[in-house]
Amino acid sequence: MSDKMKEALSDVLQGTVDAGLKTAFTERELKEYGIVIKKIDFGPAKIKKVRNETRLSQAVFAKVLNVSISSVRQWEQGTRKPTGSTKVLLNLLSKKPDLVDQLI
């Protein structure tokens, strides 16, 4: 494969990954093309900011995320961190807080 083709494919794949679209590529294959999969990290302040932007109490926010209220409290206190699909949902809500209206 020529360098130009590899570069073009890399750009398309990076855009696909950044947009959150599914790909049939393995992580190893993506790395071969220099594709970076961004890590989602939410600290206590960011979680509280997302919750405040959605205008929800801890109890309602926990129900929306399908977690316990204790988890939300611990995230906001920094004693635990969200994992898995919860981080993805928090990331979406941080970008579009009005999505919560569709989840309630």
C-alpha angles and dihedrals in degrees: 000000000000121000091245092054092046091050092049092048090047091054092049093047093047089052090050093051093044090052090053094241121151119255132189090225122109120232089252092054091048090052089053088061093045094251113162118211106207117229115230112223126180122186125191095269093050093049091050090047091053091049092048092048089054088050093228133139118239090256095053092040089054091052092049090052092042093236134115121273086238089062092053091049092049092048091051091047092048096239093116137019129221116250141197120350091000089067090051092051091047089051091053092047091049089058097039112019090176089070086081088075089066092049096054 
